[in-house]
Amino acid sequence: MLKKFPWPSWLLFLTIYGVYGWIVGSENFFLSRFVFAQIKLWGDGSLLLEYKSWVETLIKIIETSFIFLVTLFFSDSLRVMKIVIRKPFSSSVLTFIYILLWSSLIPVVLTWSTYFARFFIILAVALLLRIDLQRYGYKHFSITWVVCLSGILSFILGLIFFQLWGNHAGTI
């Protein structure tokens, strides 16, 4: 017998990851253009420019693997919170270093707030889906696979949809 499935949170998850794939696809054009401009400034770069589509694909693979790792890492939030909170407060020196690290990260977060907002939205929707799947009785292994595969596939679909329809909307 099939278990119940949290359709609303799963559809929200797919939508968010798909939109993020679209955003990465739209920004990837400008990112790859910047990379190739820097290559031209450093030298001839004609060999690398012949493989422009390969470099763009490599950039997309790196971004996709980052999304996969974030989803995988944060799909088990309780373990992550134990590592992040318990370890630094075991001694006063580590606590001091931890406070210095986090206080130095505040300007970085404020400077790149758009990227951190995207990251936290992705994290929140992954955690929502994980909590809903746990509530319906799914095991840890099944939850991890559902979250990771759904995230990667919807992210890739967002990239593909941008390549098919978004490229002609004035972004080039």
C-alpha positions as CSV (number, residue, x, y, z in Angstrom):
1,M,0.0,0.0,0.0
2,L,1.3,3.4,-0.9
3,K,1.9,5.9,1.9
4,K,0.4,9.4,1.8
5,F,2.6,12.0,0.2
6,P,2.8,15.7,1.0
7,W,1.9,17.0,-2.4
8,P,1.6,20.8,-1.5
9,S,5.1,21.0,0.0
10,W,6.6,18.8,-2.7
11,L,5.1,21.0,-5.5
12,L,6.4,24.1,-3.7
13,F,9.8,22.4,-3.5
14,L,9.7,21.6,-7.2
15,T,8.6,25.1,-8.0
16,I,11.3,26.8,-5.9
17,Y,14.1,24.7,-7.3
18,G,12.8,25.1,-10.9
19,V,12.7,28.9,-10.5
20,Y,16.2,28.8,-9.0
21,G,17.3,26.8,-12.0
22,W,15.8,29.4,-14.3
23,I,17.6,32.2,-12.3
24,V,20.9,30.4,-12.5
25,G,20.3,29.9,-16.2
26,S,19.7,33.6,-16.8
27,E,22.6,34.7,-14.6
28,N,24.9,32.0,-16.1
29,F,24.8,33.8,-19.4
30,F,26.2,36.9,-17.9
31,L,28.6,34.9,-15.7
32,S,30.0,33.0,-18.7
33,R,30.3,36.3,-20.6
34,F,32.3,37.8,-17.7
35,V,34.6,34.8,-17.5
36,F,35.4,34.9,-21.2
37,A,36.0,38.7,-21.0
38,Q,38.6,38.0,-18.3
39,I,40.2,35.3,-20.4
40,K,40.6,37.7,-23.3
41,L,42.2,40.3,-20.9
42,W,44.7,37.7,-19.7
43,G,45.9,36.6,-23.1
44,D,44.8,35.2,-26.4
45,G,42.4,32.7,-24.9
46,S,41.4,31.4,-28.4
47,L,41.8,27.8,-27.3
48,L,39.4,28.3,-24.5
49,L,37.0,30.3,-26.6
50,E,36.7,27.4,-28.9
51,Y,35.3,25.4,-26.0
52,K,32.9,28.1,-24.8
53,S,29.9,25.8,-24.6
54,W,32.0,23.3,-22.5
55,V,32.9,26.0,-20.0
56,E,29.3,27.1,-19.8
57,T,28.3,23.5,-19.1
58,L,31.0,23.2,-16.5
59,I,29.7,26.3,-14.7
60,K,26.2,24.8,-14.7
61,I,27.5,21.5,-13.4
62,I,29.3,23.3,-10.6
63,E,26.2,25.2,-9.7
64,T,24.0,22.1,-9.8
65,S,26.5,20.1,-7.6
66,F,26.4,23.0,-5.1
67,I,22.6,22.8,-5.0
68,F,22.9,19.0,-4.6
69,L,25.4,19.3,-1.7
70,V,23.4,22.0,0.1
71,T,20.2,19.8,-0.2
72,L,22.0,16.7,1.0
73,F,23.9,18.5,3.8
74,F,20.8,20.3,5.2
75,S,18.3,17.5,4.6
76,D,19.3,16.2,8.1
77,S,19.1,19.4,10.0
78,L,19.3,18.0,13.5
79,R,22.8,16.5,12.9
80,V,24.0,19.7,11.3
81,M,22.7,21.9,14.2
82,K,24.4,19.6,16.7
83,I,27.8,20.0,14.9
84,V,27.3,23.8,14.4
85,I,26.2,24.6,18.0
86,R,27.9,22.0,20.2
87,K,31.4,21.9,18.9
88,P,32.4,25.6,19.2
89,F,31.1,26.0,22.7
90,S,33.2,23.2,24.2
91,S,35.9,25.7,25.3
92,S,36.2,29.4,25.8
93,V,38.9,29.8,23.1
94,L,36.7,28.0,20.5
95,T,33.8,30.2,21.6
96,F,35.8,33.3,21.1
97,I,36.9,32.2,17.6
98,Y,33.4,31.2,16.8
99,I,32.1,34.7,17.8
100,L,34.8,36.4,15.7
101,L,34.0,34.2,12.7
102,W,30.3,34.9,12.8
103,S,30.8,38.6,13.4
104,S,33.1,38.8,10.4
105,L,30.5,37.0,8.3
106,I,27.9,39.7,9.0
107,P,29.3,42.2,6.4
108,V,29.6,39.4,3.9
109,V,25.9,38.4,4.4
110,L,24.8,42.0,4.1
111,T,26.9,42.6,1.0
112,W,25.6,39.5,-0.8
113,S,22.1,39.4,0.7
114,T,20.5,38.4,-2.5
115,Y,22.5,35.2,-2.7
116,F,21.9,34.4,1.0
117,A,18.2,35.0,0.6
118,R,18.1,32.5,-2.3
119,F,20.1,30.1,-0.2
120,F,17.8,30.4,2.8
121,I,14.7,30.0,0.6
122,I,16.1,26.8,-0.9
123,L,17.1,25.6,2.6
124,A,13.6,26.4,4.0
125,V,11.7,24.6,1.3
126,A,14.0,21.5,1.6
127,L,13.5,21.4,5.4
128,L,9.7,21.9,4.9
129,L,9.6,18.9,2.5
130,R,11.8,16.8,4.9
131,I,9.5,17.6,7.9
132,D,6.4,16.7,5.9
133,L,7.9,13.5,4.7
134,Q,8.9,12.6,8.3
135,R,5.3,13.3,9.4
136,Y,4.0,10.9,6.8
137,G,6.3,8.2,8.1
138,Y,9.0,8.0,5.5
139,K,12.4,6.7,6.5
140,H,15.6,8.8,6.5
141,F,17.1,7.1,3.5
142,S,13.9,7.6,1.4
143,I,13.6,11.2,2.5
144,T,17.1,12.0,1.4
145,W,16.6,10.4,-2.0
146,V,13.3,12.2,-2.6
147,V,14.7,15.6,-1.6
148,C,17.9,15.2,-3.6
149,L,16.5,13.7,-6.7
150,S,13.5,16.1,-6.8
151,G,15.8,19.1,-6.2
152,I,18.3,18.1,-8.9
153,L,15.6,17.2,-11.5
154,S,13.6,20.4,-11.0
155,F,16.7,22.5,-11.0
156,I,17.8,21.0,-14.3
157,L,14.3,21.5,-15.7
158,G,14.5,25.1,-14.7
159,L,17.8,25.4,-16.6
160,I,16.4,23.6,-19.6
161,F,13.2,25.8,-19.6
162,F,15.3,28.9,-19.6
163,Q,17.4,27.6,-22.5
164,L,14.2,26.9,-24.4
165,W,12.1,29.9,-23.7
166,G,13.9,32.4,-21.5
167,N,16.8,33.1,-23.8
168,H,14.5,34.8,-26.3
169,A,13.0,37.2,-23.7
170,G,15.6,39.9,-24.0
171,T,18.3,38.5,-21.8
172,I,20.9,38.3,-24.6
